[in-house]
Amino acid sequence: MSDCLASQVSRHGPCRMSAPAKVGCALIGLCCLSVIPDVTTAFEADESFAKGTKVVSLQVGGGVENTIGNEFINSDISFVSVEPRFSYLPFEPFGSGWFRSALEPGLEGWFRQSLRPDSAYALGLKLALRYHLVGFGRVVPYLEATAGAAGTTPDVAHETRRQVLRMTKEEA
C-alpha cells in the first residue's frame, strides 16, 4: 500500500501496478544503476570485449499474434524459433570515455517454424556487425546491421510464405 496514494486506496481499493508499468519501473531502475559509479566500476569492458573474444549464443523463442486496438482481423499466427549466433571480436576496444567502443562481426543462423494458420518453416543465415558502446558501463547499448538470405517451405501457399518472412523482418 505504500506505493499508492491515499486517494487511490480510498476510491479504487488496493493499488496494483500493471505489467507494462512494472517493466517500465524495472528498466528505469536498471538505467539508474548503470550510471552509479560503484556499480559500473565492477564491469571491465576491456576484458569482456578484448581482442580475440568469441561469442557463442543460442536464442530460443516463439510468439503468437496479439491484436491490439479495435482490429477485428486476426490471422491466428503462432511460431517457434531457434537462432544460433557466433561472433569474434578482431580488435581491442577503442576510443575513450562515453565513446569507448568495440566492433563485433559475426554469423547468425535462424530457424522459424510457423505453427498456425499453416505449418511452414523459414531458415537462413545472416552476416551481422555490431558496434558496442562499452563506455556506458554495465549496460552496453549497440548498433546492429545484418544482411542475409532466407528460404521457406516450398509447398506452402504464397500468402503463408509472405507472413513467415514478414514476421522475420519485423522481429529483426
Backbone as CSV, one residue per row, in Angstrom:
resi,resn,N_x,N_y,N_z,CA_x,CA_y,CA_z,C_x,C_y,C_z
1,MET,0.809,-1.185,0.000,0.000,0.000,0.000,0.857,1.255,0.000
2,SER,2.133,1.115,0.295,2.996,2.291,0.323,3.215,2.860,-1.064
3,ASP,2.986,2.036,-2.135,3.161,2.511,-3.499,1.987,3.351,-3.968
4,CYS,0.878,3.323,-3.257,-0.336,4.002,-3.682,-0.532,5.301,-2.927
5,LEU,-1.187,6.212,-3.573,-1.608,7.430,-2.895,-2.832,7.115,-2.051
6,ALA,-3.026,7.824,-0.963,-4.170,7.582,-0.081,-5.483,7.735,-0.834
7,SER,-5.551,8.682,-1.771,-6.793,8.903,-2.513,-7.097,7.714,-3.429
8,GLN,-6.082,7.062,-3.968,-6.309,5.906,-4.826,-6.851,4.734,-4.020
9,VAL,-6.333,4.540,-2.824,-6.760,3.420,-1.993,-8.216,3.597,-1.584
10,SER,-8.585,4.793,-1.192,-9.940,5.001,-0.697,-10.978,4.919,-1.818
11,ARG,-10.651,5.384,-3.027,-11.626,5.380,-4.110,-11.664,4.077,-4.896
12,HIS,-10.519,3.467,-5.128,-10.441,2.341,-6.057,-10.026,1.037,-5.409
13,GLY,-9.922,0.959,-4.139,-9.481,-0.268,-3.490,-7.970,-0.367,-3.534
14,PRO,-7.411,-1.579,-3.370,-5.952,-1.748,-3.359,-5.329,-1.305,-4.683
15,CYS,-4.159,-0.731,-4.601,-3.447,-0.251,-5.781,-2.625,-1.398,-6.370
16,ARG,-2.766,-1.646,-7.669,-1.994,-2.683,-8.352,-1.317,-2.067,-9.562
17,MET,-0.055,-2.444,-9.777,0.667,-1.961,-10.951,0.409,-2.910,-12.111
18,SER,0.215,-2.362,-13.298,0.038,-3.185,-14.482,1.389,-3.753,-14.902
19,ALA,1.361,-4.782,-15.741,2.600,-5.409,-16.216,3.486,-4.406,-16.960
20,PRO,2.960,-3.566,-17.878,3.821,-2.585,-18.543,4.446,-1.586,-17.567
21,ALA,3.712,-1.227,-16.515,4.264,-0.299,-15.529,5.413,-0.950,-14.769
22,LYS,5.286,-2.238,-14.450,6.356,-2.964,-13.756,7.604,-3.048,-14.633
23,VAL,7.413,-3.349,-15.925,8.546,-3.423,-16.844,9.210,-2.060,-16.967
24,GLY,8.414,-1.003,-17.072,8.960,0.348,-17.153,9.773,0.707,-15.920
25,CYS,9.256,0.373,-14.749,9.995,0.645,-13.496,11.295,-0.137,-13.444
26,ALA,11.269,-1.387,-13.888,12.491,-2.202,-13.889,13.532,-1.607,-14.831
27,LEU,13.119,-1.149,-16.014,14.063,-0.549,-16.966,14.639,0.760,-16.438
28,ILE,13.812,1.563,-15.811,14.304,2.819,-15.226,15.298,2.518,-14.113
29,GLY,15.001,1.530,-13.277,15.922,1.136,-12.211,17.240,0.630,-12.760
30,LEU,17.187,-0.168,-13.831,18.407,-0.676,-14.455,19.250,0.457,-15.023
31,CYS,18.611,1.419,-15.663,19.341,2.581,-16.197,19.973,3.396,-15.070
32,CYS,19.250,3.570,-13.970,19.803,4.315,-12.828,21.009,3.594,-12.241
33,LEU,20.921,2.271,-12.123,22.044,1.504,-11.583,23.270,1.565,-12.494
34,SER,23.047,1.684,-13.805,24.171,1.671,-14.731,25.019,2.939,-14.667
35,VAL,24.497,4.018,-14.100,25.270,5.259,-14.037,25.854,5.530,-12.652
36,ILE,25.580,4.675,-11.689,26.146,4.831,-10.347,27.586,4.325,-10.387
37,PRO,28.565,5.132,-10.024,29.970,4.744,-10.160,30.349,3.435,-9.470
38,ASP,29.847,3.164,-8.266,30.223,1.937,-7.570,29.741,0.687,-8.296
39,VAL,28.609,0.780,-8.951,28.080,-0.374,-9.665,28.823,-0.567,-10.981
40,THR,29.075,0.501,-11.710,29.697,0.378,-13.020,31.184,0.059,-12.947
41,THR,31.841,0.326,-11.828,33.266,0.018,-11.757,33.523,-1.480,-11.685
42,ALA,32.512,-2.280,-11.336,32.688,-3.729,-11.274,32.711,-4.348,-12.664
43,PHE,32.328,-3.617,-13.682,32.294,-4.121,-15.052,33.572,-3.727,-15.776
44,GLU,34.278,-4.682,-16.320,35.511,-4.422,-17.058,35.263,-4.632,-18.546
45,ALA,34.978,-3.547,-19.244,34.694,-3.632,-20.673,35.889,-4.150,-21.456
46,ASP,37.108,-3.786,-21.035,38.292,-4.235,-21.754,38.449,-5.750,-21.699
47,GLU,38.019,-6.389,-20.598,38.084,-7.846,-20.511,36.955,-8.499,-21.296
48,SER,35.746,-7.961,-21.184,34.592,-8.550,-21.864,34.664,-8.386,-23.378
49,PHE,35.239,-7.289,-23.841,35.313,-7.007,-25.275,36.759,-7.018,-25.769
50,ALA,37.610,-7.857,-25.190,39.028,-7.928,-25.571,39.188,-8.538,-26.965
51,LYS,40.280,-8.195,-27.611,40.596,-8.748,-28.923,40.692,-10.266,-28.808
52,GLY,40.079,-10.969,-29.752,40.112,-12.418,-29.757,38.952,-13.078,-29.014
53,THR,38.074,-12.292,-28.398,36.932,-12.851,-27.685,35.952,-13.475,-28.676
54,LYS,35.492,-14.671,-28.347,34.490,-15.356,-29.171,33.159,-15.334,-28.415
55,VAL,32.092,-15.066,-29.134,30.756,-15.028,-28.550,29.927,-16.120,-29.216
56,VAL,29.429,-17.058,-28.416,28.557,-18.118,-28.911,27.283,-18.074,-28.080
57,SER,26.134,-18.001,-28.750,24.877,-17.949,-28.005,23.783,-18.653,-28.785
58,LEU,22.729,-18.977,-28.085,21.570,-19.622,-28.679,20.331,-18.955,-28.108
59,GLN,19.493,-18.459,-28.985,18.241,-17.825,-28.570,17.094,-18.715,-29.020
60,VAL,16.205,-19.047,-28.107,15.033,-19.860,-28.404,13.815,-19.020,-28.056
61,GLY,12.850,-18.988,-28.942,11.694,-18.137,-28.677,10.460,-18.621,-29.403
62,GLY,9.466,-17.786,-29.374,8.211,-18.081,-30.037,7.270,-16.919,-29.885
63,GLY,6.124,-17.022,-30.503,5.174,-15.934,-30.390,3.827,-16.279,-30.982
64,VAL,2.869,-15.449,-30.640,1.518,-15.530,-31.188,1.063,-14.122,-31.504
65,GLU,0.127,-14.013,-32.417,-0.393,-12.693,-32.751,-1.205,-12.164,-31.579
66,ASN,-1.010,-10.893,-31.289,-1.757,-10.227,-30.236,-2.353,-8.967,-30.841
67,THR,-3.616,-9.026,-31.209,-4.259,-7.882,-31.837,-4.484,-6.808,-30.791
68,ILE,-3.893,-5.641,-31.015,-4.019,-4.527,-30.094,-4.925,-3.484,-30.737
69,GLY,-5.823,-2.959,-29.983,-6.732,-1.954,-30.519,-8.068,-2.575,-30.891
70,ASN,-8.754,-1.921,-31.770,-10.091,-2.378,-32.161,-10.067,-3.064,-33.515
71,GLU,-9.023,-3.799,-33.801,-8.946,-4.524,-35.063,-9.693,-5.834,-34.932
72,PHE,-10.501,-6.157,-35.936,-11.297,-7.380,-35.893,-10.680,-8.469,-36.758
73,ILE,-9.587,-8.154,-37.463,-8.931,-9.144,-38.310,-7.852,-9.818,-37.487
74,ASN,-7.937,-11.130,-37.370,-6.953,-11.890,-36.609,-6.477,-13.042,-37.481
75,SER,-5.196,-13.056,-37.826,-4.663,-14.086,-38.702,-4.304,-15.358,-37.958
76,ASP,-4.349,-15.347,-36.622,-4.103,-16.532,-35.803,-2.691,-17.101,-36.028
77,ILE,-1.704,-16.223,-36.197,-0.321,-16.653,-36.429,0.320,-17.061,-35.112
78,SER,1.046,-18.189,-35.126,1.888,-18.572,-33.998,3.134,-19.257,-34.551
79,PHE,4.255,-19.141,-33.831,5.511,-19.688,-34.330,6.458,-19.985,-33.177
80,VAL,7.482,-20.787,-33.463,8.615,-21.016,-32.567,9.876,-20.735,-33.368
81,SER,10.961,-20.362,-32.672,12.194,-20.039,-33.401,13.424,-20.448,-32.609
82,VAL,14.500,-20.716,-33.343,15.812,-21.026,-32.777,16.822,-20.208,-33.567
83,GLU,17.708,-19.481,-32.856,18.655,-18.599,-33.525,20.045,-18.722,-32.898
84,PRO,20.922,-19.534,-33.499,22.299,-19.613,-33.006,23.125,-18.431,-33.509
85,ARG,24.158,-18.069,-32.750,24.991,-16.917,-33.113,26.451,-17.217,-32.783
86,PHE,27.335,-16.838,-33.693,28.765,-16.909,-33.436,29.390,-15.590,-33.874
87,SER,30.169,-14.977,-32.983,30.853,-13.721,-33.293,32.286,-13.782,-32.791
88,TYR,33.105,-12.918,-33.365,34.516,-12.829,-32.994,34.897,-11.360,-32.955
89,LEU,35.563,-10.938,-31.885,35.997,-9.547,-31.781,37.445,-9.443,-32.261
90,PRO,37.678,-8.899,-33.455,39.030,-8.866,-34.032,39.896,-7.712,-33.538
91,PHE,39.320,-6.723,-32.841,40.065,-5.539,-32.412,39.895,-5.315,-30.915
92,GLU,40.850,-4.618,-30.317,40.718,-4.146,-28.935,39.684,-3.024,-28.917
93,PRO,39.001,-2.805,-27.787,38.114,-1.640,-27.699,38.900,-0.352,-27.961
94,PHE,38.258,0.591,-28.597,38.929,1.848,-28.953,38.110,3.033,-28.481
95,GLY,38.714,4.206,-28.463,38.058,5.421,-28.003,38.239,5.594,-26.505
96,SER,37.608,6.654,-25.968,37.731,6.911,-24.534,36.423,7.472,-23.992
97,GLY,36.244,7.354,-22.687,35.057,7.886,-22.021,33.776,7.237,-22.515
98,TRP,32.731,8.039,-22.697,31.445,7.549,-23.168,31.527,6.973,-24.578
99,PHE,32.549,7.367,-25.339,32.665,6.930,-26.729,33.538,5.694,-26.893
100,ARG,33.905,5.034,-25.800,34.685,3.801,-25.880,33.809,2.754,-26.574
101,SER,34.361,2.091,-27.591,33.566,1.226,-28.459,34.297,-0.052,-28.807
102,ALA,33.541,-1.017,-29.319,34.093,-2.275,-29.809,33.270,-2.737,-31.006
103,LEU,33.934,-3.342,-31.982,33.273,-3.897,-33.164,33.162,-5.411,-33.019
104,GLU,32.015,-5.956,-33.412,31.786,-7.400,-33.313,31.141,-7.918,-34.602
105,PRO,31.939,-8.451,-35.540,31.348,-9.099,-36.711,30.981,-10.545,-36.367
106,GLY,29.982,-11.090,-37.046,29.606,-12.467,-36.758,28.607,-13.039,-37.740
107,LEU,28.238,-14.284,-37.491,27.242,-15.009,-38.273,26.083,-15.380,-37.359
108,GLU,24.880,-15.285,-37.899,23.687,-15.677,-37.152,22.822,-16.545,-38.043
109,GLY,22.512,-17.732,-37.569,21.565,-18.590,-38.264,20.209,-18.414,-37.624
110,TRP,19.163,-18.766,-38.319,17.847,-18.728,-37.702,16.928,-19.741,-38.362
111,PHE,16.052,-20.289,-37.537,15.041,-21.236,-37.984,13.725,-20.838,-37.340
112,ARG,12.698,-20.680,-38.131,11.384,-20.278,-37.629,10.366,-21.271,-38.146
113,GLN,9.619,-21.908,-37.244,8.556,-22.844,-37.605,7.217,-22.188,-37.312
114,SER,6.437,-21.972,-38.347,5.089,-21.425,-38.184,4.161,-22.576,-37.814
115,LEU,3.402,-22.410,-36.730,2.501,-23.458,-36.266,1.078,-23.270,-36.774
116,ARG,0.636,-22.016,-36.878,-0.689,-21.692,-37.372,-0.591,-20.435,-38.207
117,PRO,-1.371,-20.176,-39.171,-2.503,-20.938,-39.644,-2.100,-22.167,-40.455
118,ASP,-0.954,-22.131,-41.116,-0.437,-23.303,-41.834,0.931,-23.625,-41.273
119,SER,1.289,-24.890,-41.324,2.623,-25.281,-40.881,3.605,-24.959,-41.998
120,ALA,4.590,-24.135,-41.673,5.607,-23.739,-42.648,6.874,-23.394,-41.886
121,TYR,7.990,-23.429,-42.572,9.220,-23.018,-41.915,9.987,-22.052,-42.789
122,ALA,10.862,-21.315,-42.150,11.792,-20.427,-42.846,13.121,-20.568,-42.123
123,LEU,14.195,-20.555,-42.871,15.516,-20.618,-42.254,16.480,-19.804,-43.092
124,GLY,17.565,-19.393,-42.462,18.523,-18.577,-43.187,19.788,-18.350,-42.408
125,LEU,20.673,-17.579,-43.009,21.954,-17.229,-42.417,22.196,-15.747,-42.667
126,LYS,22.629,-15.039,-41.623,22.864,-13.601,-41.729,24.303,-13.278,-41.344
127,LEU,24.860,-12.285,-41.993,26.090,-11.650,-41.536,25.668,-10.509,-40.631
128,ALA,26.353,-10.360,-39.513,25.981,-9.306,-38.568,27.206,-8.480,-38.202
129,LEU,27.001,-7.202,-37.974,28.049,-6.316,-37.485,27.444,-5.466,-36.376
130,ARG,28.037,-5.567,-35.182,27.573,-4.788,-34.032,28.650,-3.793,-33.624
131,TYR,28.204,-2.590,-33.303,29.068,-1.526,-32.802,28.652,-1.267,-31.360
132,HIS,29.407,-1.827,-30.407,29.075,-1.724,-28.985,29.610,-0.423,-28.399
133,LEU,28.785,0.260,-27.636,29.196,1.471,-26.930,29.516,1.069,-25.489
134,VAL,30.728,0.570,-25.264,31.099,-0.008,-23.971,31.420,1.048,-22.925
135,GLY,31.528,2.307,-23.289,31.839,3.373,-22.352,30.700,3.726,-21.416
136,PHE,29.502,3.171,-21.637,28.356,3.493,-20.800,28.350,2.727,-19.484
137,GLY,29.172,1.710,-19.359,29.210,0.933,-18.118,28.580,-0.428,-18.299
138,ARG,27.915,-0.895,-17.248,27.354,-2.252,-17.225,26.316,-2.482,-18.325
139,VAL,25.492,-1.503,-18.619,24.523,-1.613,-19.704,25.228,-1.158,-20.976
140,VAL,25.355,-2.065,-21.952,26.128,-1.778,-23.168,25.175,-1.692,-24.361
141,PRO,24.786,-0.476,-24.765,23.955,-0.357,-25.968,24.790,-0.644,-27.207
142,TYR,24.130,-1.036,-28.282,24.853,-1.301,-29.520,23.992,-0.979,-30.722
143,LEU,24.667,-0.719,-31.837,24.017,-0.549,-33.130,24.310,-1.810,-33.918
144,GLU,23.342,-2.269,-34.684,23.494,-3.534,-35.385,23.051,-3.405,-36.831
145,ALA,23.806,-4.034,-37.725,23.416,-4.141,-39.129,23.532,-5.606,-39.519
146,THR,22.511,-6.127,-40.206,22.536,-7.515,-40.648,22.107,-7.595,-42.105
147,ALA,22.588,-8.617,-42.779,22.174,-8.912,-44.148,22.286,-10.414,-44.329
148,GLY,21.320,-11.003,-45.015,21.366,-12.444,-45.166,20.410,-12.951,-46.214
149,ALA,20.308,-14.263,-46.247,19.436,-14.944,-47.199,18.514,-15.875,-46.421
150,ALA,17.320,-16.130,-47.009,16.346,-16.982,-46.342,15.679,-17.898,-47.350
151,GLY,15.215,-19.017,-46.860,14.435,-19.949,-47.664,13.236,-20.388,-46.863
152,THR,12.164,-20.803,-47.551,10.949,-21.237,-46.860,10.530,-22.601,-47.385
153,THR,9.524,-23.176,-46.731,8.941,-24.436,-47.166,8.455,-24.269,-48.601
154,PRO,8.853,-25.143,-49.518,8.471,-24.947,-50.920,7.002,-25.215,-51.237
155,ASP,6.287,-26.009,-50.418,4.938,-26.408,-50.785,3.829,-25.658,-50.049
156,VAL,4.135,-24.496,-49.468,3.092,-23.735,-48.789,2.569,-22.643,-49.710
157,ALA,1.394,-22.163,-49.378,0.780,-21.100,-50.179,1.639,-19.843,-50.131
158,HIS,1.568,-19.061,-51.180,2.366,-17.837,-51.287,2.083,-16.891,-50.122
159,GLU,0.830,-16.748,-49.708,0.469,-15.830,-48.627,1.092,-16.257,-47.304
160,THR,1.108,-17.553,-47.005,1.728,-18.042,-45.767,3.220,-17.772,-45.789
161,ARG,3.879,-17.992,-46.921,5.309,-17.714,-47.046,5.586,-16.246,-46.793
162,ARG,4.749,-15.359,-47.328,4.914,-13.924,-47.089,4.749,-13.597,-45.613
163,GLN,3.796,-14.238,-44.917,3.589,-13.981,-43.491,4.796,-14.412,-42.678
164,VAL,5.376,-15.578,-42.984,6.550,-16.074,-42.252,7.717,-15.113,-42.447
165,LEU,7.978,-14.682,-43.672,9.091,-13.768,-43.929,8.817,-12.386,-43.364
166,ARG,7.562,-11.925,-43.377,7.229,-10.617,-42.814,7.472,-10.626,-41.299
167,MET,7.092,-11.691,-40.607,7.339,-11.779,-39.167,8.835,-11.725,-38.899
168,THR,9.615,-12.396,-39.722,11.055,-12.423,-39.549,11.641,-11.021,-39.708
169,LYS,11.199,-10.303,-40.734,11.706,-8.957,-40.988,11.352,-8.019,-39.841
170,GLU,10.120,-8.102,-39.335,9.688,-7.198,-38.286,10.356,-7.485,-36.964
171,GLU,10.747,-8.739,-36.690,11.407,-9.069,-35.438,12.862,-8.622,-35.429
172,ALA,13.469,-8.572,-36.583,14.895,-8.231,-36.654,15.135,-6.814,-36.376
